Amino acid sequence: MHRLTLLLAAVLAIGAVAAPPLVAQEDPGFESPETAGEAASPDEGSAPEAAAPAGSAGWSGPGFYLSLTKVIGAWLIFLLWAYSTDWVSRDCQALKLEHLRWNPIVFGVFLGGFVLVWLLPWFVVSFPLLLIAYAVPFASYVVHRNKKVESHQRVFTRDHLRHWLATRLSGKGVKIETEARDPRDAGPPVNFAARGGATERDDRANLLAARQAVGFRDAKVVIADALVRRAMGLMLEYTQQGVAVRYLVDGVWHNGEPLEREVGDPLLETFKILCGLNPEDRASRQTGLFTAEYESVKYAATFASQGTPTGERVLIQLEDPKVRFDTLDRLGMRPAMQEQLTELLKGQQGIILFSAIPGAGLRSTTNVALRATDRFTRDFVSVEDVHHPYQVIENVKVKTYNAAEGQSPASVLRDVFLEEPEVVVVRDLVNAETVRMLCDGASDGRLIVSAIRAKDCAEALLRVLALKAPPAEFAENVTAVLSQRLVRKLCEHCKEAYVPTPQTLAQLGIPQGRVDVFYRPPQHAEEPCAACSGIGYVGRTAIFELLVVNPAVRKAVASNAKLEVLRQAARKAGMRTLQEEGIVLVAKGITSLPELSRVLKQ
């Protein structure tokens, strides 16, 4: 649609400038024989005619057939049409309103009217026709689409135009009273959208029902409050006395203001209706999806509720689309470790394990590491559960299995290996058969990238062995393990410095005089910091430990050694532990010592 509009603009612009006159002009330099004869032998009895003034206007005079005013008028209508036609096209597709039917209508009818402007010699006729060719199709679409949407989504109504005008004039100091707002539209500017229905029609019906619920406004309030606090999780604990509210900010739960049951029950009913769940069921586990838009950002929300002995527990998780890491450096990995990991991922064979505890960013790190590989020169295949897909990575083909039907990665690995990919990614190690097949694939000259939940590198190796994987085969093929934790970063606006005691420096292994001060959140702030809402931390970064497996570690794995033995072997292999990496962040003032201790104790 954009290309057609631009092409039409270019063609008509040329036509407008080079349009021929509607009435042929006489060439003043040409004289017919009759004219020449008359000029040579004038009638002696006739008086000479007065000469026409030079440059006179008329159909035969220069310029009268092309009026600049008329061209500008037609061109302004054309620009208005181009803008509104683009809006119709986008609006049609967004609302599923047969854009393949409406686009030709608003485009073709106006095209005919625009051509008539240049063909008809009567501008008083052609210009009104142009206006009709623009207005009628556009107005027809507006009437049609307003019948298909809810009242608050209708456009060009009196309320809509009044609100539009008030919004644009408010910045200039002009205040216009708008019509009384629908009570359902009161409260914070949060726009909900239902998800997970069998059809889009079901989603629209769920949204309409939720908007009519008593707790709709309060549901908007709790979501807006969570997002203002930068929370990516919201928990509601229902008891007989009330509703406890907690917010998950940077991986730590914080208490909010409790709610009365008179407020909490209706808003919970609203969320369940929005997700297409049963609001009457307060005992069973229920899960659903919805979307919340706040300050022009759309957050994908996951809803889960479960009955408890004292009432009900509700967890709402919000996914911020802006939180994206595209490099290992942005994750917090040291440059030297980045180079080391990148070289390992260039390897032609072996098994590289990524590990972390739940909620410590394992998925994000694995995604970023895969993007750092040479996926354009090597063939990558990822094996994933069809019901739990991972983020799409360019140039990584995906093969799926169905865990709900009892399948595992091993169910498709045989077919995957037949395609002879150079790199195979299996993020879910679920049984010994999968590990055994991955070991065979690594032995045949393939690089295997996998992931497992574990506290550190040594425990990750034991977790694989706990699946009853063959120790000798696994020890022979594993080449490296990367483990990580997430620590909160101190707020740069309010963190305060303090001098650590010599005993603290000695315990951390920092030589006396190497570090003058540590940093921590403010201890006695008069007012909460506006940047961090008084928490003292904003955002998180990762600390990593990278174990490159050497013969000593391989021997310990093959003998199924205990955890502490593996940790000692890893340290002798040159691995810097999570604690050592975290102390560097403390010394740099990026995080605090209490925060590092909290994270390492998880």
Long-range contacts (C-beta under 8 A, 24 or more apart in sequence): 1-85, 1-86, 1-89, 1-103, 1-107, 2-86, 4-107, 5-82, 5-85, 5-86, 5-107, 8-111, 8-114, 9-78, 9-82, 12-78, 12-114, 12-118, 15-118, 16-71, 16-74, 16-75, 16-118, 19-65, 19-66, 19-118, 21-59, 21-65, 21-66, 22-59, 22-65, 22-121, 23-59, 23-60, 23-65, 23-121, 24-60, 25-60, 25-61, 25-62, 26-60, 67-123, 70-123, 70-127, 73-127, 74-114, 74-117, 74-127, 74-130, 77-130, 77-131, 77-134, 78-114, 80-134, 81-106, 81-110, 81-134, 81-138, 84-138, 85-110, 85-138, 88-138, 88-141, 91-145, 92-141, 92-145, 95-145, 95-148, 95-149, 96-200, 97-144, 97-145, 97-148, 102-141, 102-144, 105-137, 105-140, 105-141, 106-137, 106-138, 106-141, 109-133, 109-136, 109-137, 110-134, 110-137, 150-208, 150-211, 151-182, 152-182, 152-184, 152-185, 183-217, 184-211, 184-212, 184-216, 184-217, 186-217, 187-217, 187-218, 187-220, 187-221, 187-224, 188-220, 188-221, 188-223, 188-224, 188-294, 189-224, 189-294, 189-295, 190-220, 190-223, 190-224, 190-292, 190-293, 190-294, 191-292, 191-293, 191-294, 192-219, 192-220, 192-274, 192-290, 192-291, 192-292, 192-293, 193-290, 193-291, 193-292, 193-293, 194-274, 194-275, 194-276, 194-290, 194-291, 195-275, 195-288, 195-289, 195-290, 195-291, 195-300, 196-275, 196-276, 196-288, 196-289, 196-290, 197-276, 202-276, 203-276, 206-273, 206-274, 206-275, 206-276, 207-274, 209-273, 210-270, 210-271, 210-273, 210-274, 213-266, 213-269, 213-270, 213-273, 214-266, 214-269, 214-270, 215-263, 215-265, 215-266, 215-267, 215-268, 215-269, 215-270, 216-270, 218-263, 218-266, 218-267, 218-270, 219-267, 219-270, 219-271, 219-274, 222-259, 222-267, 223-292, 223-294, 223-301, 223-316, 223-318, 224-294, 225-256, 226-316, 226-318, 227-292, 227-294, 227-295, 227-299, 227-318, 229-254, 229-256, 229-533, 230-533, 230-538, 231-318, 232-317, 232-318, 232-319, 232-320, 233-315, 233-316, 233-317, 233-318, 234-315, 234-316, 234-317, 234-318, 235-313, 235-314, 235-315, 235-316, 236-264, 236-268, 236-313, 236-314, 236-316, 237-308, 237-311, 237-313, 237-314, 238-264, 238-268, 238-308, 238-310, 238-311, 238-312, 238-313, 238-314, 239-310, 239-311, 240-310, 240-311, 249-535, 250-488, 250-535, 250-537, 250-538, 250-539, 250-540, 251-359, 251-486, 251-488, 251-540, 252-488, 254-535, 268-305, 268-312, 268-314, 271-303, 271-314, 271-316, 272-303, 272-305, 275-303, 277-303, 277-305, 282-307, 282-311, 282-312, 283-307, 283-312, 292-318, 297-321, 297-322, 325-364, 325-368, 326-368, 326-371, 327-368, 327-372, 328-368, 328-369, 328-372, 330-368, 331-361, 331-364, 331-365, 331-368, 331-541, 331-542, 332-541, 332-542, 332-543, 332-544, 333-542, 333-544, 334-544, 334-581, 337-544, 337-546, 340-546, 340-548, 341-369, 341-372, 341-480, 341-482, 341-546, 342-372, 344-479, 344-480, 344-548, 345-369, 345-372, 345-373, 345-447, 345-449, 346-373, 346-374, 347-447, 347-479, 348-422, 348-445, 348-447, 349-442, 349-443, 349-444, 349-445, 349-446, 349-447, 349-477, 350-442, 350-447, 350-448, 350-477, 350-478, 350-479, 350-480, 351-438, 351-439, 351-442, 351-448, 351-450, 351-474, 351-477, 351-478, 351-479, 352-447, 352-448, 352-449, 352-450, 352-479, 352-480, 352-481, 352-482, 353-450, 353-451, 353-452, 353-460, 353-461, 353-464, 353-478, 353-480, 353-481, 353-482, 354-449, 354-450, 354-451, 354-452, 354-481, 354-482, 354-483, 355-451, 355-452, 355-453, 355-454, 355-456, 355-457, 355-459, 355-460, 355-463, 355-481, 355-482, 355-483, 355-484, 356-453, 356-454, 356-483, 356-484, 356-485, 357-453, 357-454, 357-455, 357-485, 357-602, 358-453, 359-486, 360-484, 360-485, 360-486, 360-542, 361-484, 361-486, 361-542, 362-451, 362-453, 362-484, 363-390, 363-391, 363-427, 365-482, 365-484, 365-542, 366-427, 366-449, 366-451, 367-391, 367-393, 369-449, 369-482, 370-396, 370-425, 370-449, 373-423, 378-422, 378-423, 379-419, 379-420, 379-421, 379-422, 379-423, 380-421, 380-422, 380-423, 380-424, 380-425, 381-416, 381-419, 381-421, 381-423, 381-424, 381-425, 382-424, 382-425, 382-426, 382-427, 383-409, 383-412, 383-413, 383-416, 383-424, 383-425, 383-426, 384-427, 384-428, 385-428, 388-428, 390-427, 396-425, 397-421, 403-430, 408-433, 408-434, 409-434, 409-437, 410-434, 410-437, 413-437, 413-438, 413-441, 417-441, 417-444, 417-446, 421-446, 422-446, 422-447, 423-447, 423-448, 423-449, 424-448, 424-449, 425-449, 425-450, 426-450, 427-451, 429-464, 429-467, 430-467, 431-467, 431-468, 432-467, 432-468, 432-469, 432-470, 434-467, 435-464, 435-467, 435-469, 435-470, 435-474, 436-469, 436-470, 436-473, 438-477, 439-469, 439-470, 439-473, 439-474, 439-476, 439-477, 440-473, 442-477, 443-473, 443-476, 443-477, 448-477, 454-483, 455-483, 455-602, 456-483, 456-545, 456-567, 456-577, 456-578, 457-481, 457-482, 457-483, 457-545, 457-546, 457-547, 457-570, 457-575, 458-547, 458-563, 458-566, 458-567, 458-569, 458-570, 459-563, 461-557, 461-566, 462-563, 462-566, 465-557, 465-560, 471-557, 471-558, 471-559, 471-560, 472-558, 474-557, 475-554, 475-555, 475-557, 475-558, 476-554, 476-558, 478-549, 478-554, 478-557, 479-548, 479-549, 480-546, 480-547, 480-548, 480-549, 481-546, 481-547, 481-549, 482-544, 482-545, 482-546, 482-547, 483-544, 483-545, 483-547, 483-578, 484-542, 484-543, 484-544, 484-545, 484-578, 485-542, 485-543, 485-578, 485-582, 485-599, 485-600, 485-602, 486-540, 486-541, 486-542, 486-543, 486-599, 487-540, 487-541, 487-542, 487-543, 487-582, 487-585, 487-591, 487-595, 487-596, 487-599, 488-537, 488-538, 488-539, 488-540, 488-591, 488-595, 489-537, 489-538, 489-539, 489-540, 489-541, 489-590, 489-591, 490-519, 490-520, 490-521, 490-536, 490-537, 490-538, 490-589, 490-590, 490-591, 490-592, 490-595, 491-521, 491-529, 491-531, 491-532, 491-535, 491-536, 491-537, 491-538, 492-531, 492-538, 493-529, 493-530, 493-531, 493-532, 494-521, 494-522, 494-525, 494-529, 494-531, 494-532, 494-536, 495-519, 495-520, 495-521, 495-522, 495-536, 495-589, 495-592, 496-520, 496-521, 496-522, 496-523, 497-589, 500-593, 504-593, 508-583, 508-586, 508-593, 509-580, 509-583, 510-583, 510-587, 514-587, 515-587, 517-589, 518-586, 518-587, 518-589, 518-592, 518-593, 519-589, 519-592, 520-592, 520-593, 520-594, 521-592, 537-595, 541-585, 541-590, 541-591, 543-578, 543-581, 543-582, 543-585, 543-599, 544-578, 544-581, 545-575, 545-576, 545-577, 545-578, 545-581, 546-575, 546-576, 547-573, 547-575, 548-573, 548-574, 548-575, 549-573
